[in-house]
């Protein structure tokens, strides 16, 4: 007859590894979300800069609408002032 004694050491190490896996996955999710937000900000900046350069060349209504949508500016005067600052 064989007699075995189970210890709690295996249970603690497995639960600790599970906890570390969860923490690692959460850290990766947070890092990837932060990168996605930063890429969105960079993309928005370059889109505004591109549209402001287009506006200085071609003064059309769709470009005003696009800049207004991106920058939340409503009047043409404020869009002009904003684009002067961006293009400098």
Secondary structure, 3 states (H helix, E strand, C coil): CCCCCCCCHHHHHHHHHHHHHHHHHHHHHHHHHHHHHHHHHHHHHHHHHHHHHHHHHCCCHHHHHHHHHHHCCCCHHHHHHHHHHHHC
